[in-house]
Amino acid sequence: MPTNRTFTMLKPDAVEKGHIGAILEKINAAGFKIVAMKLTQMTTADAQAFYAIHSERPFFGELVSYMTRGPIVAALLEKDNAVADFRTLIGATNPDEAAEGTIRKLYAASIGENAVHGSDSDANAAIEGAFHFSGRDMF
């Protein structure tokens, strides 16, 4: 059964380019409620653990370097059908293939620097949210 929460990260490139406000505005306009949010910076160990599923892939080292080069905004979002609706809002991983008006079409520079992360399943949303937030951080 789908849940009504998903996890997102505004990645270092989006933060560096000053897109936090614009991206949060799109998230709010799409009907999501922010139930937890923080500006933080991942350590190398954090990034390696968060992206452990990709540890055997050739891009893993580059991914870890990218995700630790600057601050991120981590957030838990709430809405009916949250995971699927948020995946639609952010668009395809490759911004050249993303639909017009999606976050990645508007703010991503490339497949590697794609501005925002969105959970791909309800199970991963729960895992990823718990990685960044304790129970007392959520409302």
QUIJOPE-V821178 format. One record per residue. OMEGA is omega as a letter, one per 30 degrees, with the letter a starting at -180 (* if undefined). Layout:
# QUIJOPE-V821178
[[OMEGA] [OMEGA]]
This chain:
# QUIJOPE-V821178
[[a] [l] [a] [l] [l] [l] [l] [l] [l] [a] [a] [a] [l] [l] [a] [a] [l] [a] [a] [a] [a] [l] [l] [l] [l] [l] [l] [a] [l] [l] [l] [l] [l] [a] [l] [l] [l] [l] [a] [l] [l] [l] [l] [l] [l] [a] [l] [l] [a] [a] [a] [l] [a] [a] [a] [a] [a] [a] [a] [a] [l] [l] [l] [l] [l] [a] [l] [a] [l] [a] [l] [l] [l] [a] [l] [a] [a] [l] [l] [l] [a] [a] [a] [a] [l] [l] [l] [a] [a] [l] [a] [l] [l] [a] [l] [l] [a] [l] [l] [l] [l] [a] [a] [l] [a] [a] [a] [l] [a] [l] [a] [l] [a] [l] [a] [l] [l] [l] [a] [l] [l] [a] [l] [l] [l] [a] [a] [l] [l] [l] [a] [a] [l] [a] [a] [l] [a] [a] [*]]
